Amino acid sequence: QVQLVESGGGLVQPGGSLRLSCATSGSISSISTMGWYRQAPRKQRELVALISTGGSTNYADSVKGRFIITRENAKNTVFLQMNSLKPEDTAVYYCNVRISGLSYWGQGTQVTVSS
């Protein structure tokens, strides 16, 4: 059994920052890619950022230069530092990890950007 626990969401004003965390626990052999996705109301879930085991990153064009994804392999944790937040960043953010070819999702954390 693999569990992903997310934290760090909330309400922030435009231009503000938030840091999301996702800790993985349970029957973990080796985690490969870790990432963040988001889903806004009435929209499909979309990729935000990915990070490989070696630290290579990939970002959606809409967040490049504003968001930073990092991971701490010793603690099986992935982070998303979100800066210069915009109202269009409002969504439920989901953590995703791949373990032995299988994909696991967190429960989601709400991020709301509003004045």
Backbone hydrogen bonds, N-H to C=O, Kabsch-Sander energy under -0.5 kcal/mol:
donor,donor_aa,acceptor,acceptor_aa,energy
3,Q,25,S,-3.0
5,V,23,A,-2.4
6,E,4,L,-0.6
7,S,21,S,-2.1
10,G,110,Q,-1.1
12,V,112,T,-2.6
15,G,85,L,-3.2
16,G,13,Q,-2.3
18,L,82,M,-2.1
20,L,80,L,-2.7
21,S,7,S,-2.7
22,C,78,V,-1.8
23,A,5,V,-2.5
24,T,76,N,-2.1
25,S,3,Q,-2.5
27,S,1,Q,-2.5
28,I,26,G,-1.8
29,S,27,S,-0.6
32,S,98,R,-3.1
34,M,51,I,-2.4
35,G,96,N,-2.7
36,W,49,A,-2.7
37,Y,94,Y,-2.8
38,R,46,E,-2.4
39,Q,92,V,-2.2
43,K,40,A,-2.0
46,E,38,R,-3.0
48,V,36,W,-2.7
49,A,36,W,-1.7
50,L,58,N,-2.4
51,I,34,M,-2.7
52,S,56,S,-2.6
55,G,52,S,-1.2
58,N,50,L,-1.9
60,A,48,V,-2.4
63,V,60,A,-1.7
64,K,60,A,-1.0
66,R,63,V,-2.3
67,F,63,V,-2.3
68,I,81,Q,-2.5
70,T,79,F,-1.6
72,E,77,T,-3.0
73,N,71,R,-0.6
75,K,72,E,-1.3
76,N,73,N,-1.1
77,T,72,E,-1.8
78,V,22,C,-2.1
79,F,70,T,-3.0
80,L,20,L,-2.2
81,Q,68,I,-3.0
82,M,18,L,-3.4
82,M,80,L,-0.6
83,N,66,R,-1.8
83,N,81,Q,-0.6
84,S,15,G,-0.6
85,L,16,G,-2.3
89,D,86,K,-2.2
90,T,87,P,-1.8
91,A,111,V,-2.0
92,V,39,Q,-2.3
93,Y,91,A,-0.6
93,Y,109,T,-3.0
94,Y,37,Y,-2.9
96,N,35,G,-2.6
97,V,104,Y,-2.0
98,R,33,T,-2.0
99,I,97,V,-0.5
99,I,102,L,-2.5
100,S,30,S,-0.9
102,L,99,I,-2.2
104,Y,97,V,-2.7
106,G,95,C,-2.3
107,Q,4,L,-0.5
109,T,93,Y,-2.0
111,V,91,A,-2.7
112,T,10,G,-2.8
114,S,12,V,-2.1
114,S,112,T,-0.6
